Every structure is written in C-alpha cells, then in structure tokens.
C-alpha cells in the first residue's frame, strides 16, 4: 500500500471521517431518544433489538473484513468499499429517522418491524464503509510517528463530524420543535429528525467521495483467500493482544457512548427540572465537548516528543476519569458551568484516547502478522467497528434497564397526554445515575486492563515493526510489475 507522501494527502484521507461520524453521531446520540419519545417504542423491545443486532454484527463485521481483505480492483482494495458503503449508509440513515406514515405507540406492530429492519441495515451498511476506511491506516505505513500523525488527522475530522451532530442537531431540532411552556424548552418532533438525517446523509456521501477521490492507493495483485469463519477464529485465537485491545477499548467506549446516549434524556428530563440557568442548553454544553475534543487531538503528537504512547494513553484515561468525576460532583451541586468545564476536560482525555486506540489497533495488525505469518488488516479492524457497536449495546442495555425500572415510558405517555407536566424524582435519579456513575467506572476498569495486559510498546514493539517492514519490502520486491499506483 502506498505511503501518503505529504500532509495534504493525509488531510484528504482524514476528511472522509467527517461523514462517517455524522452517521455515527445521529445513530449513537439521537436514535434512542427518537425511538422512545417520537416512535414511542418500548424500552424492553429496544433492549432485545440491540442485543440481537450485536449477535448478527459478530458474524457480519468480520465477514466484511475478510471480504475487503480479498478485494482486488483497478480502483484499489479499500476505496470502492468506502464510497459504496457510505452511499448505502446515507440512504439507510435517512430511512432510520423517517416514518413512512406508520402508527406509533402501543400495539403498532408495523413501526416495530420497520424500526428493527432499519436498525440492522444501518449497522451493515456502516460496516461496509467503516472497516475499509480505518483499515487503510496500517496499510499506508509502518512508521509509528506517521501512524500517530495520520490517526490524529483522521480523528480530528472524526471529531468535527461528531461536533456537527452534537451542536447543530439540537439547533435544527429546536427550530422544527414545538415550544413547551411548562419546561420553557422545545419538544422535538419527527420533522426535525428527518431534516437532520437528510442533511447529514448528503454530507456523508460528499465527504466519502471527496476523500477517496484524492487518496492514492497502491494495488498489489494477490490470490484471494476464500472466506471462512475459521479465519476469524484463528485471528482471535492467535492474536492475544487483539483480545486485550477489544476488552479495554470496549470498556472505555462504553463509558463514552453512555454519556452520548443519555445526554438528550439528561437535558430534557434532569436539566428541565433542576436548572434555572437559561444558558445551559444541550448545544452550548456540546460546545465545551467540541472544544475539548479539538484540544485533545494535539495531545498525542506533542506528548510523543517527551514520553511513550503507553504513558500518553494512561494519562489520557486519567484525564478523562478526572473530567467525569468533576461532572458528577458539579452536576449534583447544580454547578452547571463547572459541569461544562469538567466535560471539556474529559473530552481532552477522550479525544487523545481515541487517537491512541487507532494506532494501537494498527500495532495489533503488525503483531498478528508476526504471530500468524498472515496480514489480516480488515478482519482485525472489523473489531473496531464491532466493539463500538458492542459499547453502544452495553450502554443501551444499561439505559433500557434503568428506564424500564423507573417507568420512563409510562411517564412519557402521561406527559404527552397532559396528565403530568414533569418527570418524577424516580426517573430523574435514574438518569442521573447513568450520567454520573457509569462512565467513570468504565474508564477506571479500562485503565486497569490496559496497564496490566497490553504489551505492544517499547523495544518489543520496535522489533515487531522491524520484522513487518522487512516482510513488506520483500513482498513488494517479489511482486514486481504486479504492483501499481492508482491516482
């Protein structure tokens, strides 16, 4: 795979992450509230749906990774999949937030079937774009510094996409919402979600085409290896560091997605009941998040001049944990400005954590090649998307179980009918528990697992990199005229 030769090419590659995270953001931040409050889907159904969808992802994601690994076209191995996957995902993203006239609420079987089908299809089409996109990182270079820079740039654009959803979506939803005098806020409506989905779907396709049309991919023609589940199991069996990565990344991602998933409920329930600060809105709260995310992206490149990636990652987790602790304490004290500042601090740690995870997974690919004698980039990177979906599922399970216990659906129906104006203390405290406790616990556990079990660092990793570089040069020399660069 050809190396990205200058900074501009790295930027073109990274721009593709904007669209991917626009789709991610709508799915992980906005879908659950849309399903419970607009479509009126029962939380028990959503719990079952997310669990079953992850079972299918466990089959579909590595299958997609293997399919990408065995792709050879005149346009390259990865680029066709990214463009095609993004285009399909854009269509499904719109349909996911579009109700084609079906009845909602209790007994409305049609909307349950429709929501389930679109939910599963979103995961499949997202996988088709996400796996090949991130698989390109280790294929470009074996240089750790180059990988860190490339991952930082891609994560910067990824954060931009997430920031657009976090900041702009609430503005659009308020614009198309209805004013509620009892809460002095806007109740979001189906129309606002459709507008958001349409705008972000268009941007998803635009950035995918823009990025892949500007990236050069070197095609090495090779014999394809027939897909088998044995290959997937072999990768997981022999690559012990992949298993470790999945565990510590799953824990930290669960913490991150828990906040993302519960924020809409937190502001529409807890803040509506407890805050008298008119400035403290979801969009403005997310401004602190975006600012922290941007600052966090420079942490890895700067700190690499002074310390190791291992120490950087540990520091990132500690900063994120400190931010979560600050959010909990200030939120309980109704100190909303301090809570926003704590969120800013948390996002500095979280952003640098995600950059490091991408580089670590690239190292895991190299480690797997040395251990198995085979390079399985896309199969390995399929675990990235899968663990993100698993993290979302875990937080969804936590959220669904909590909201079911506190009878959230029942109180939502009472409020919709006008029989009740605000949620009870029981519901408020349940959402507080998810927002204030779960994320910090997940990050602490992730730090413990990483520090105790992940060994790809120092001289050991340098030796692996040297072996992989030598093997790549030998393959390129043996390929001869079978290697060509696509412009």
C-alpha positions as a Python dict, from the first residue, in 0.01 Angstrom:
ca = {
    (1, 'X'): (0, 0, 0),
    (2, 'X'): (140, 338, -96),
    (3, 'X'): (253, 581, 166),
    (4, 'X'): (73, 915, 186),
    (5, 'X'): (360, 1133, 70),
    (6, 'X'): (267, 1472, 212),
    (7, 'X'): (50, 1639, 471),
    (8, 'X'): (-213, 1740, 214),
    (9, 'X'): (-277, 1377, 119),
    (10, 'X'): (-316, 1290, 486),
    (11, 'X'): (-576, 1565, 518),
    (12, 'X'): (-767, 1439, 216),
    (13, 'X'): (-772, 1092, 369),
    (14, 'X'): (-883, 1223, 708),
    (15, 'X'): (-1170, 1426, 560),
    (16, 'X'): (-1356, 1103, 493),
    (17, 'X'): (-1408, 1058, 868),
    (18, 'X'): (-1637, 1364, 882),
    (19, 'X'): (-1922, 1187, 706),
    (20, 'X'): (-1872, 860, 889),
    (21, 'X'): (-1905, 1033, 1225),
    (22, 'X'): (-2207, 1232, 1114),
    (23, 'X'): (-2378, 897, 1066),
    (24, 'X'): (-2229, 763, 1391),
    (25, 'X'): (-2340, 1072, 1580),
    (26, 'X'): (-2700, 1051, 1465),
    (27, 'X'): (-2712, 681, 1549),
    (28, 'X'): (-2538, 689, 1887),
    (29, 'X'): (-2657, 1028, 2014),
    (30, 'X'): (-3001, 1084, 1864),
    (31, 'X'): (-3157, 750, 1776),
    (32, 'X'): (-3251, 626, 2121),
    (33, 'X'): (-3439, 942, 2220),
    (34, 'X'): (-3609, 940, 1878),
    (35, 'X'): (-3715, 579, 1927),
    (36, 'X'): (-3851, 625, 2279),
    (37, 'X'): (-4008, 971, 2252),
    (38, 'X'): (-4108, 1006, 1885),
    (39, 'X'): (-4180, 648, 1776),
    (40, 'X'): (-4290, 550, 2129),
    (41, 'X'): (-4107, 217, 2112),
    (42, 'X'): (-4099, 16, 2431),
    (43, 'X'): (-3762, 8, 2609),
    (44, 'X'): (-3785, -370, 2651),
    (45, 'X'): (-3814, -411, 2275),
    (46, 'X'): (-3512, -185, 2220),
    (47, 'X'): (-3314, -391, 2468),
    (48, 'X'): (-3388, -711, 2274),
    (49, 'X'): (-3329, -543, 1937),
    (50, 'X'): (-2985, -406, 2024),
    (51, 'X'): (-2876, -739, 2173),
    (52, 'X'): (-2985, -944, 1872),
    (53, 'X'): (-2830, -692, 1632),
    (54, 'X'): (-2493, -736, 1803),
    (55, 'X'): (-2515, -1113, 1756),
    (56, 'X'): (-2554, -1052, 1384),
    (57, 'X'): (-2271, -794, 1387),
    (58, 'X'): (-2048, -1059, 1541),
    (59, 'X'): (-2095, -1253, 1216),
    (60, 'X'): (-2130, -967, 967),
    (61, 'X'): (-1840, -741, 1073),
    (62, 'X'): (-1553, -992, 1045),
    (63, 'X'): (-1716, -1133, 730),
    (64, 'X'): (-1699, -784, 583),
    (65, 'X'): (-1339, -752, 695),
    (66, 'X'): (-1247, -1074, 520),
    (67, 'X'): (-1430, -962, 207),
    (68, 'X'): (-1231, -638, 199),
    (69, 'X'): (-903, -824, 256),
    (70, 'X'): (-978, -1035, -52),
    (71, 'X'): (-1082, -744, -276),
    (72, 'X'): (-865, -654, -576),
    (73, 'X'): (-997, -397, -826),
    (74, 'X'): (-838, -141, -1057),
    (75, 'X'): (-957, 124, -809),
    (76, 'X'): (-787, -45, -515),
    (77, 'X'): (-891, -265, -227),
    (78, 'X'): (-1046, -11, 8),
    (79, 'X'): (-1173, 290, -185),
    (80, 'X'): (-1462, 122, -371),
    (81, 'X'): (-1598, -16, -46),
    (82, 'X'): (-1576, 319, 133),
    (83, 'X'): (-1771, 504, -139),
    (84, 'X'): (-2029, 229, -191),
    (85, 'X'): (-2073, 167, 183),
    (86, 'X'): (-2111, 538, 261),
    (87, 'X'): (-2372, 581, -13),
    (88, 'X'): (-2581, 290, 113),
    (89, 'X'): (-2540, 403, 474),
    (90, 'X'): (-2663, 750, 380),
    (91, 'X'): (-2987, 607, 239),
    (92, 'X'): (-3045, 392, 547),
    (93, 'X'): (-2959, 680, 783),
    (94, 'X'): (-3240, 884, 631),
    (95, 'X'): (-3485, 594, 643),
    (96, 'X'): (-3386, 523, 1005),
    (97, 'X'): (-3529, 862, 1107),
    (98, 'X'): (-3818, 859, 859),
    (99, 'X'): (-4157, 719, 949),
    (100, 'X'): (-4343, 629, 625),
    (101, 'X'): (-4682, 704, 777),
    (102, 'X'): (-4699, 415, 1025),
    (103, 'X'): (-4892, 434, 1350),
    (104, 'X'): (-4675, 473, 1662),
    (105, 'X'): (-4729, 367, 2021),
    (106, 'X'): (-4870, 57, 2188),
    (107, 'X'): (-4994, -212, 1950),
    (108, 'X'): (-4835, -54, 1642),
    (109, 'X'): (-4658, -367, 1513),
    (110, 'X'): (-4564, -216, 1177),
    (111, 'X'): (-4341, 55, 1320),
    (112, 'X'): (-4163, -200, 1538),
    (113, 'X'): (-4080, -416, 1235),
    (114, 'X'): (-3973, -114, 1029),
    (115, 'X'): (-3752, 24, 1309),
    (116, 'X'): (-3586, -317, 1360),
    (117, 'X'): (-3508, -364, 990),
    (118, 'X'): (-3360, -14, 954),
    (119, 'X'): (-3160, -58, 1274),
    (120, 'X'): (-2991, -375, 1144),
    (121, 'X'): (-2938, -234, 794),
    (122, 'X'): (-2770, 76, 937),
    (123, 'X'): (-2517, -145, 1113),
    (124, 'X'): (-2447, -347, 799),
    (125, 'X'): (-2405, -50, 566),
    (126, 'X'): (-2196, 140, 819),
    (127, 'X'): (-1968, -162, 847),
    (128, 'X'): (-1923, -165, 469),
    (129, 'X'): (-1774, 187, 482),
    (130, 'X'): (-1611, 199, 825),
    (131, 'X'): (-1396, -116, 812),
    (132, 'X'): (-1219, -39, 482),
    (133, 'X'): (-1173, 326, 577),
    (134, 'X'): (-988, 263, 904),
    (135, 'X'): (-808, -42, 762),
    (136, 'X'): (-616, 194, 538),
    (137, 'X'): (-417, 339, 831),
    (138, 'X'): (-177, 43, 892),
    (139, 'X'): (-155, -24, 519),
    (140, 'X'): (-11, 320, 444),
    (141, 'X'): (294, 296, 669),
    (142, 'X'): (468, 101, 946),
    (143, 'X'): (629, 416, 1091),
    (144, 'X'): (479, 472, 1440),
    (145, 'X'): (510, 852, 1414),
    (146, 'X'): (343, 855, 1073),
    (147, 'X'): (64, 640, 1205),
    (148, 'X'): (15, 871, 1502),
    (149, 'X'): (0, 1177, 1276),
    (150, 'X'): (-238, 1010, 1031),
    (151, 'X'): (-461, 884, 1312),
    (152, 'X'): (-461, 1229, 1472),
    (153, 'X'): (-571, 1393, 1147),
    (154, 'X'): (-842, 1134, 1087),
    (155, 'X'): (-965, 1164, 1446),
    (156, 'X'): (-970, 1545, 1408),
    (157, 'X'): (-1212, 1514, 1118),
    (158, 'X'): (-1399, 1243, 1307),
    (159, 'X'): (-1439, 1484, 1598),
    (160, 'X'): (-1559, 1751, 1357),
    (161, 'X'): (-1834, 1520, 1237),
    (162, 'X'): (-1930, 1435, 1595),
    (163, 'X'): (-1923, 1805, 1687),
    (164, 'X'): (-2153, 1896, 1398),
    (165, 'X'): (-2412, 1648, 1522),
    (166, 'X'): (-2374, 1748, 1887),
    (167, 'X'): (-2400, 2122, 1824),
    (168, 'X'): (-2604, 2163, 1505),
    (169, 'X'): (-2859, 1883, 1551),
    (170, 'X'): (-3016, 2034, 1868),
    (171, 'X'): (-3043, 2369, 1686),
    (172, 'X'): (-3227, 2206, 1395),
    (173, 'X'): (-3444, 2001, 1632),
    (174, 'X'): (-3540, 2314, 1826),
    (175, 'X'): (-3611, 2500, 1500),
    (176, 'X'): (-3865, 2236, 1395),
    (177, 'X'): (-3983, 2161, 1751),
    (178, 'X'): (-4283, 2288, 1946),
    (179, 'X'): (-4247, 2522, 2244),
    (180, 'X'): (-4340, 2375, 2583),
    (181, 'X'): (-4432, 2646, 2833),
    (182, 'X'): (-4415, 2407, 3129),
    (183, 'X'): (-4045, 2336, 3073),
    (184, 'X'): (-3957, 2660, 2889),
    (185, 'X'): (-3798, 2446, 2617),
    (186, 'X'): (-3877, 2293, 2280),
    (187, 'X'): (-4021, 1944, 2241),
    (188, 'X'): (-3851, 1778, 1946),
    (189, 'X'): (-4068, 1649, 1663),
    (190, 'X'): (-4030, 1394, 1385),
    (191, 'X'): (-3979, 1666, 1123),
    (192, 'X'): (-3663, 1792, 1292),
    (193, 'X'): (-3510, 1445, 1293),
    (194, 'X'): (-3590, 1397, 923),
    (195, 'X'): (-3420, 1726, 835),
    (196, 'X'): (-3111, 1632, 1038),
    (197, 'X'): (-3090, 1288, 879),
    (198, 'X'): (-3130, 1426, 525),
    (199, 'X'): (-2862, 1693, 570),
    (200, 'X'): (-2611, 1459, 734),
    (201, 'X'): (-2676, 1178, 484),
    (202, 'X'): (-2586, 1413, 199),
    (203, 'X'): (-2269, 1521, 378),
    (204, 'X'): (-2176, 1156, 440),
    (205, 'X'): (-2169, 1080, 67),
    (206, 'X'): (-1995, 1408, -19),
    (207, 'X'): (-1702, 1356, 218),
    (208, 'X'): (-1661, 989, 126),
    (209, 'X'): (-1633, 1069, -245),
    (210, 'X'): (-1410, 1370, -180),
    (211, 'X'): (-1169, 1174, 40),
    (212, 'X'): (-1138, 861, -170),
    (213, 'X'): (-1104, 1055, -497),
    (214, 'X'): (-796, 1228, -354),
    (215, 'X'): (-622, 932, -192),
    (216, 'X'): (-370, 723, -385),
    (217, 'X'): (-392, 352, -328),
    (218, 'X'): (-125, 104, -433),
    (219, 'X'): (-277, -219, -556),
    (220, 'X'): (-89, -543, -503),
    (221, 'X'): (-247, -822, -700),
    (222, 'X'): (-261, -1142, -499),
    (223, 'X'): (-453, -1464, -491),
    (224, 'X'): (-768, -1430, -289),
    (225, 'X'): (-831, -1641, 16),
    (226, 'X'): (-1177, -1791, 41),
    (227, 'X'): (-1376, -1658, 337),
    (228, 'X'): (-1427, -1889, 630),
    (229, 'X'): (-1524, -1838, 990),
    (230, 'X'): (-1217, -2042, 1078),
    (231, 'X'): (-1004, -1748, 964),
    (232, 'X'): (-1184, -1515, 1203),
    (233, 'X'): (-1149, -1756, 1493),
    (234, 'X'): (-781, -1807, 1410),
    (235, 'X'): (-718, -1433, 1425),
    (236, 'X'): (-891, -1407, 1763),
    (237, 'X'): (-726, -1723, 1893),
    (238, 'X'): (-366, -1644, 1799),
    (239, 'X'): (-370, -1265, 1842),
    (240, 'X'): (-393, -1233, 2218),
    (241, 'X'): (-329, -858, 2201),
    (242, 'X'): (-636, -816, 1981),
    (243, 'X'): (-842, -976, 2257),
    (244, 'X'): (-687, -743, 2514),
    (245, 'X'): (-750, -443, 2289),
    (246, 'X'): (-1115, -539, 2244),
    (247, 'X'): (-1163, -556, 2621),
    (248, 'X'): (-1004, -228, 2726),
    (249, 'X'): (-1143, -39, 2424),
    (250, 'X'): (-1490, -184, 2483),
    (251, 'X'): (-1486, -59, 2842),
    (252, 'X'): (-1374, 295, 2758),
    (253, 'X'): (-1602, 321, 2454),
    (254, 'X'): (-1895, 211, 2669),
    (255, 'X'): (-1819, 497, 2906),
    (256, 'X'): (-1802, 744, 2619),
    (257, 'X'): (-2120, 626, 2449),
    (258, 'X'): (-2308, 621, 2779),
    (259, 'X'): (-2275, 998, 2805),
    (260, 'X'): (-2353, 1044, 2434),
    (261, 'X'): (-2659, 820, 2459),
    (262, 'X'): (-2808, 971, 2773),
    (263, 'X'): (-2739, 1342, 2708),
    (264, 'X'): (-3071, 1406, 2534),
    (265, 'X'): (-3260, 1243, 2819),
    (266, 'X'): (-3045, 1427, 3073),
    (267, 'X'): (-3126, 1770, 2931),
    (268, 'X'): (-3490, 1701, 2853),
    (269, 'X'): (-3556, 1548, 3195),
    (270, 'X'): (-3299, 1641, 3461),
    (271, 'X'): (-3195, 1985, 3341),
    (272, 'X'): (-3555, 2077, 3261),
    (273, 'X'): (-3644, 2002, 3626),
    (274, 'X'): (-3337, 2129, 3812),
    (275, 'X'): (-3168, 2404, 3611),
    (276, 'X'): (-3258, 2772, 3627),
    (277, 'X'): (-2962, 2871, 3410),
    (278, 'X'): (-3108, 2972, 3076),
    (279, 'X'): (-2771, 2947, 2903),
    (280, 'X'): (-2725, 2581, 2998),
    (281, 'X'): (-2858, 2412, 2686),
    (282, 'X'): (-2753, 2093, 2510),
    (283, 'X'): (-2595, 2280, 2217),
    (284, 'X'): (-2387, 2502, 2445),
    (285, 'X'): (-2288, 2208, 2664),
    (286, 'X'): (-2167, 2034, 2350),
    (287, 'X'): (-1958, 2338, 2259),
    (288, 'X'): (-1742, 2254, 2561),
    (289, 'X'): (-1724, 1896, 2434),
    (290, 'X'): (-1613, 2004, 2087),
    (291, 'X'): (-1352, 2246, 2222),
    (292, 'X'): (-1209, 1972, 2444),
    (293, 'X'): (-1209, 1724, 2156),
    (294, 'X'): (-1013, 1963, 1934),
    (295, 'X'): (-757, 2035, 2205),
    (296, 'X'): (-727, 1667, 2286),
    (297, 'X'): (-613, 1590, 1932),
    (298, 'X'): (-281, 1771, 1980),
    (299, 'X'): (-202, 1578, 2298),
    (300, 'X'): (-59, 1269, 2127),
    (301, 'X'): (173, 1444, 1877),
    (302, 'X'): (303, 1686, 2142),
    (303, 'X'): (350, 1432, 2420),
    (304, 'X'): (524, 1186, 2187),
    (305, 'X'): (822, 1422, 2200),
    (306, 'X'): (855, 1363, 2572),
    (307, 'X'): (714, 1021, 2657),
    (308, 'X'): (587, 689, 2522),
    (309, 'X'): (249, 611, 2366),
    (310, 'X'): (176, 384, 2661),
    (311, 'X'): (216, 672, 2908),
    (312, 'X'): (18, 903, 2683),
    (313, 'X'): (-273, 659, 2676),
    (314, 'X'): (-267, 610, 3053),
    (315, 'X'): (-259, 987, 3101),
    (316, 'X'): (-550, 1030, 2860),
    (317, 'X'): (-763, 786, 3058),
    (318, 'X'): (-673, 956, 3387),
    (319, 'X'): (-770, 1298, 3246),
    (320, 'X'): (-1099, 1154, 3120),
    (321, 'X'): (-1169, 999, 3461),
    (322, 'X'): (-1096, 1330, 3635),
    (323, 'X'): (-1339, 1502, 3399),
    (324, 'X'): (-1614, 1250, 3473),
    (325, 'X'): (-1559, 1293, 3847),
    (326, 'X'): (-1588, 1669, 3807),
    (327, 'X'): (-1906, 1634, 3604),
    (328, 'X'): (-2065, 1418, 3872),
    (329, 'X'): (-1977, 1642, 4166),
    (330, 'X'): (-2069, 1969, 3995),
    (331, 'X'): (-2388, 1825, 3845),
    (332, 'X'): (-2510, 1703, 4181),
    (333, 'X'): (-2438, 2051, 4322),
    (334, 'X'): (-2620, 2215, 4028),
    (335, 'X'): (-2300, 2396, 3932),
    (336, 'X'): (-2364, 2384, 3560),
    (337, 'X'): (-2066, 2595, 3449),
    (338, 'X'): (-1830, 2370, 3644),
    (339, 'X'): (-2001, 2068, 3492),
    (340, 'X'): (-1942, 2209, 3144),
    (341, 'X'): (-1575, 2279, 3223),
    (342, 'X'): (-1538, 1925, 3356),
    (343, 'X'): (-1687, 1793, 3032),
    (344, 'X'): (-1429, 1999, 2843),
    (345, 'X'): (-1151, 1837, 3047),
    (346, 'X'): (-1299, 1493, 2997),
    (347, 'X'): (-1308, 1537, 2621),
    (348, 'X'): (-941, 1631, 2608),
    (349, 'X'): (-862, 1290, 2755),
    (350, 'X'): (-1122, 1108, 2546),
    (351, 'X'): (-1007, 1257, 2214),
    (352, 'X'): (-643, 1167, 2274),
    (353, 'X'): (-756, 821, 2387),
    (354, 'X'): (-930, 757, 2054),
    (355, 'X'): (-622, 866, 1858),
    (356, 'X'): (-409, 622, 2055),
    (357, 'X'): (-659, 339, 2008),
    (358, 'X'): (-638, 370, 1629),
    (359, 'X'): (-258, 349, 1644),
    (360, 'X'): (-270, 58, 1889),
    (361, 'X'): (-500, -135, 1658),
    (362, 'X'): (-253, -77, 1374),
    (363, 'X'): (15, -224, 1600),
    (364, 'X'): (-213, -519, 1669),
    (365, 'X'): (-231, -582, 1293),
    (366, 'X'): (150, -594, 1278),
    (367, 'X'): (166, -817, 1583),
    (368, 'X'): (-83, -1055, 1423),
    (369, 'X'): (124, -1072, 1105),
    (370, 'X'): (434, -1172, 1303),
    (371, 'X'): (239, -1425, 1510),
    (372, 'X'): (41, -1584, 1224),
    (373, 'X'): (252, -1513, 916),
    (374, 'X'): (-56, -1357, 754),
    (375, 'X'): (-163, -994, 742),
    (376, 'X'): (-531, -953, 822),
    (377, 'X'): (-584, -577, 826),
    (378, 'X'): (-956, -557, 758),
    (379, 'X'): (-1051, -862, 965),
    (380, 'X'): (-861, -709, 1258),
    (381, 'X'): (-1005, -361, 1202),
    (382, 'X'): (-1354, -509, 1179),
    (383, 'X'): (-1323, -547, 1555),
    (384, 'X'): (-1305, -167, 1585),
    (385, 'X'): (-1650, -118, 1442),
    (386, 'X'): (-1785, -421, 1621),
    (387, 'X'): (-1662, -310, 1962),
    (388, 'X'): (-1809, 37, 1903),
    (389, 'X'): (-2145, -126, 1836),
    (390, 'X'): (-2096, -352, 2136),
    (391, 'X'): (-2018, -49, 2351),
    (392, 'X'): (-2335, 116, 2226),
    (393, 'X'): (-2526, -203, 2305),
    (394, 'X'): (-2389, -221, 2659),
    (395, 'X'): (-2484, 139, 2727),
    (396, 'X'): (-2824, 77, 2564),
    (397, 'X'): (-2879, -220, 2795),
    (398, 'X'): (-2789, -3, 3095),
    (399, 'X'): (-3014, 276, 2972),
    (400, 'X'): (-3305, 48, 2885),
    (401, 'X'): (-3293, -143, 3211),
    (402, 'X'): (-3277, 177, 3412),
    (403, 'X'): (-3559, 348, 3223),
    (404, 'X'): (-3771, 35, 3247),
    (405, 'X'): (-3723, 14, 3623),
    (406, 'X'): (-3816, 380, 3675),
    (407, 'X'): (-4117, 351, 3435),
    (408, 'X'): (-3990, 614, 3190),
    (409, 'X'): (-4225, 508, 2907),
    (410, 'X'): (-4530, 531, 3133),
    (411, 'X'): (-4443, 882, 3249),
    (412, 'X'): (-4363, 990, 2892),
    (413, 'X'): (-4714, 889, 2786),
    (414, 'X'): (-4863, 1079, 3083),
    (415, 'X'): (-4669, 1392, 2990),
    (416, 'X'): (-4767, 1359, 2622),
    (417, 'X'): (-5136, 1336, 2723),
    (418, 'X'): (-5109, 1638, 2953),
    (419, 'X'): (-5183, 1438, 3269),
    (420, 'X'): (-4833, 1514, 3402),
    (421, 'X'): (-4600, 1811, 3338),
    (422, 'X'): (-4258, 1692, 3460),
    (423, 'X'): (-4087, 1359, 3522),
    (424, 'X'): (-4080, 1221, 3876),
    (425, 'X'): (-3779, 1210, 4107),
    (426, 'X'): (-3754, 839, 4039),
    (427, 'X'): (-3692, 898, 3667),
    (428, 'X'): (-3461, 1194, 3732),
    (429, 'X'): (-3243, 998, 3973),
    (430, 'X'): (-3225, 703, 3736),
    (431, 'X'): (-3091, 921, 3454),
    (432, 'X'): (-2850, 1091, 3694),
    (433, 'X'): (-2706, 755, 3790),
    (434, 'X'): (-2635, 673, 3425),
    (435, 'X'): (-2480, 1014, 3357),
    (436, 'X'): (-2275, 1048, 3675),
    (437, 'X'): (-2159, 699, 3771),
    (438, 'X'): (-2138, 453, 3480),
    (439, 'X'): (-1885, 636, 3257),
    (440, 'X'): (-1621, 685, 3527),
    (441, 'X'): (-1643, 320, 3637),
    (442, 'X'): (-1596, 202, 3275),
    (443, 'X'): (-1286, 419, 3226),
    (444, 'X'): (-1128, 305, 3552),
    (445, 'X'): (-1172, -61, 3453),
    (446, 'X'): (-1030, 14, 3107),
    (447, 'X'): (-720, 171, 3258),
    (448, 'X'): (-663, -133, 3479),
    (449, 'X'): (-693, -381, 3188),
    (450, 'X'): (-468, -177, 2957),
    (451, 'X'): (-195, -127, 3217),
    (452, 'X'): (-192, -493, 3318),
    (453, 'X'): (-233, -677, 2988),
    (454, 'X'): (-135, -470, 2680),
    (455, 'X'): (231, -538, 2591),
    (456, 'X'): (278, -376, 2248),
    (457, 'X'): (516, -100, 2349),
    (458, 'X'): (886, -23, 2389),
    (459, 'X'): (1159, -244, 2243),
    (460, 'X'): (917, -532, 2192),
    (461, 'X'): (700, -327, 1954),
    (462, 'X'): (1007, -185, 1778),
    (463, 'X'): (1121, -538, 1696),
    (464, 'X'): (776, -627, 1558),
    (465, 'X'): (775, -313, 1341),
    (466, 'X'): (1118, -401, 1200),
    (467, 'X'): (1002, -752, 1110),
    (468, 'X'): (686, -626, 940),
    (469, 'X'): (875, -360, 744),
    (470, 'X'): (1124, -618, 618),
    (471, 'X'): (843, -855, 519),
    (472, 'X'): (661, -577, 332),
    (473, 'X'): (973, -481, 136),
    (474, 'X'): (1025, -846, 43),
    (475, 'X'): (666, -877, -80),
    (476, 'X'): (690, -560, -286),
    (477, 'X'): (1016, -674, -444),
    (478, 'X'): (870, -1014, -529),
    (479, 'X'): (551, -859, -675),
    (480, 'X'): (744, -666, -942),
    (481, 'X'): (512, -546, -1215),
    (482, 'X'): (207, -665, -1022),
    (483, 'X'): (219, -353, -807),
    (484, 'X'): (79, -29, -942),
    (485, 'X'): (-30, 307, -803),
    (486, 'X'): (-376, 440, -875),
    (487, 'X'): (-404, 820, -898),
}
